[in-house]
């Protein structure tokens, strides 16, 4: 790069990437991780490959998807990758993965598009073998989740869920509803399932319908919010409405919405905040919601 001609070689390529929207820190990440792209011909390699990617990434306003994909995998525009890109994209489209689904896969696993076609075919087969339908919107997430996992790892996670009293079919249903669950560590899975079933005392059917709850942080979200839920229920802070409050509804609230929910409880809000996060959050939340001393 030091010996490259700045005006004739480096500047036109960098300006081209800037025109695409790769600027500032994004440009720094892109060039530090994928500096090899500056060795390729702008007219013969970079522009043709970029134009092909734009066709794959539908409804890509301001090239947002394109930029994410390039930063994650600069190999998408390496020399000779255009033919592999085309073949893999064509195969995925033949499987029914088109439009926004193809875009999702490109963003989440851009490297998949420049892998050997046999690996792409195997990724599709593994998702199908797990029971995911090619017509399901979750199919691309299943491919994303299983791509970096061995069959042995997937088997262990399924057996771990089943060891908690959940049947094989029920465990498969949980992963079909939320395939990203496969990326959760075995330790977190076990702790989460036991907490929801034995501490929160959810019926097993609730957890099976809402497996995404197992992806929340147990330490920072689930356990602290359950403490708040218990206090609200035990003190009947909602009066006659207390029976209408569910832990699952509290669990899916955004952080901001949850804090505003707590702030509604007047004098009891401070105690709830301390139970939730302790003194630091109490101070910051007072400033935001003007809670009484």
N, C-alpha and C positions, 0 to 999 in steps of 0.2 A: 504494500500500500504506500509505503514511503517513496518508492521509486515510480509510482503511477503519476501520469500527467494530470494535474489538478483540473485544468480547464477542459481538456478533451475527454478525460476519463471519469474522474471522481465527481466533479461538479454536476454534470448532466444527470447522473444516476441519483445523486442525493436530491437534486431538485425535483426529479420525477417522483421519488418517494414522498417528498414534502407535498407535492401536488395531490397525492393520494390521500393525504391527511396524517401521515406519520411525521409528527413534529415533537419538539421538546424532549421530554424524558422518554417518550415512546421511541423516538429516533435513536436515542442513546442505547436503549435495550435492544432494539432491532439490530443495529450495527455491531454491538458488542457480542451478541449471540450468533449473528448470522453474517459476519463480515465477508464471508466467501461470495456473497451475492454481488459484491463490487467487482469481482473478477469476470463476471459474465457480460456478454454483449447486451446493451440496452435494447437495440432494435431486434436482434435475433432471439434472445432468450427472455429477458425480463418483461418487456411489454407483452409479447404473445402469451406468456404464462399468466401474467396478471389479468389480461383480458379474459382468459379462459376461466380463471377463478371468479371473476365478476359474474360470469354467466351461471356458474354453479350457485353462487350466493345470491339468492333472489331477495327482493325488497331490502336491499342493503343501503339504507340511507346514509349518506356521508361516508361510505366505505367503512362503517364501524365494524362489521363482521370481518371484512377483509383485513383490516389492521390487526384485530385480535388473532386471526389465524396466522398471519405472517409473523407476528411477534412470538407466537408460541412455536412456530415451525417454519423457519426461513427456507428449509429444504423444499418447500412447495414451489419455489421458483429457481431451483438449481438447474444446472445444465442437464439436458436429456430427461427432465422430469415430466415434460409436457405429455409425452405419450403414455406414461404410467398413470398420470393424473386422469387422462381421458379414459383409459381402460377401466380404472377402478371406479370412476364416477359413472361410467356406462353400466358397469356390473351392478352397482348399488341401485341405480335407477331401474334396472331390469327386475330388481327384487321389490320394487314398489317404493323405494326410499327416494322421494322426489321433493322438489320445492323446499318448503321451510324445514322439512325433516332432514334433507340433505345439508341444508345450511347449518342446522344444529350440530350435526355430526362433524362438519368441517370445522366448526368453532371449537368443539369439545375435544376432538381427536384429529387435528389436521394431519398429523404424521401418518394416519391410516391411509391417506390418499396417495402417499408415495411409497408405501410398503409393497412387497411382492403380492401379486394378485392372489396367490394361494393363502396368504395370511388374512386377506380381506374376506375371502370365501369362508375360511375357517371361523372367523369372527361372526359372520352371519349364521353359520351352522350352529355354533355354540348357543347363540341367543334363541334360535328356533328349538334346539334340544331342551332348553330350560322351560319351554312352553310359551314363549313370547310369540304373538302373532305378528306377521309382517305388516298387517294392517293397523297394528296398535301404534299410537303415538309414543309409547314407551319403548318401542323396539330400538330406536337409536340410542336411548339411554342405557339399555341393556348391553348393546355393543360396546358403548363407552366404558361401562362398569366391568365387563368381563375381559376386555382387551389386555389389561395389565395383570390379570389374575390367572393362576394355574387352575386346572381342574381339581387338583387336590385341595387348594384353598377354598374354592367354591363348595366342595363337598364338606369340608370341615365346618364351614359357616352354616350350612343347611343342617348338619347333624347337631350343632350347638343349639340352634333354635328349637329343634325337635326335642332335645334333652330337657327343655324347660316346660314340657307338657303340651307342645304344639305339634300336631300331626304333620306328616310329610306333605300332604296336599295343602294344608293350611300355611305351612312355611313357604311353599312354592308360590302360593297366592300372595303372600306378603311381599316377596321379591318381585312378583309380576306387577303389583300395584306401585311399588317404589324400587325399581332396579338399582338405584344409586345406593340403596341399603347394603349392597354387596361390598361397597368400599369402606363400610364401617368396621372398625377393628373388632376382633372376637371378644376382647375384654369388655368393650363398651356395649356390644350387643347383649352379652350375658347380664351385665349389671342393669342395663336399661329394661330388659324384659322382666327380670326379677323385681325391679322397683315398681314398674307399672302394675304387675300382676299381684304382688304380695304386699307392697306398701300402699300404693294408691288404691289397690284392690279393683282395678278395672276388670270387667268380664273379658275373657280371652277374645271374644268376638270383636270387642272395641279395638284392641291392639292390632288384630288382623286387618281390620278395615282402615286403620290409621298407622301403618308402619313407619311413616315419615317422622313420627314423634321420636323414634329411636335414633334419629340423626341429630336431634338437638343436643347441645352441651348439657350433660347431666349436672356438672358442677356449677356452671354459670347461669343456667336457665331452669332446668327441670326441678331440681331439688329446692332451690330458693323460692321458686314460684309455688311449689307445693306447700312450703311453710306458710306463705301468705294465704293460700287457699284454706289451709287448716285453721288459721287464726280468724279469718272471715266467717267460716262456718261455725267454729266453736263459740264465738262471741255474738253470732247472729247479727253481724253488722249491716246486713241487707234486710233485716226484719223478715217480713213474710215472703220476700223475694229470694231468700237464701236458697230455697230448693231449686230455683231456676238457674243458679250459678253452677257451671260445670268446670272441672279442672281443665278439660281439653280446650274449652274456649279461652281460658286464661293463658294456656300454653302457646297458642298460635298467635297471640297478640304481638305486634311489633314492640320493641323496647319502649318507644315513645308513647304508644297507646297504653301499654301496661302501666307506665308511671302515671299517666293521666288518670287511669282507672283507680290507682291507689290514692291519688290526690283528692278524690271525691269523698273520702272518709273522714274529713275534718280532723278532729283531735286524735283520732286513731291512726291517721296516716303516718305519723312519725314512727309509731311502733311497727307498723307494717313495713315501712321503708328500712328500718333497722333489721328486721327479720329477713328482708330481701337481700340487702347488700351491705348493711352496716353503716357506720358513721359517715364515710366518704360520700356515699350516694345520698345520704340524708341531707348533707350540706348542699350539694349541687342541686338536688331536687327542690329544696326550699327556695333557692335562688330562681329556679325556673318556674315553679308553680306558686311562689309566694305563700308557702305553708306557714301557719301560725307557730310561734315558739311554744 
